[in-house]
């Protein structure tokens, strides 16, 4: 079983706050929030687990999760 340190927990909690993440990146608060929403939408399009699987990546890029695509295969492998 893994153990999450308090430092890791604080860091994860800080990234839930869009303003903190915006300060640490080149994105604005609105862009961070938009990216977070897009991630949620993509990561729940097929599998409801919060991860972006290859099929979800292909669906987001090409509107087809079954079609073979060399780019998607290489990026998601």
Secondary structure as UniProt FT lines:
FT   HELIX           6..16
FT   HELIX           18..23
FT   HELIX           29..43
FT   HELIX           54..62
FT   HELIX           70..75
//
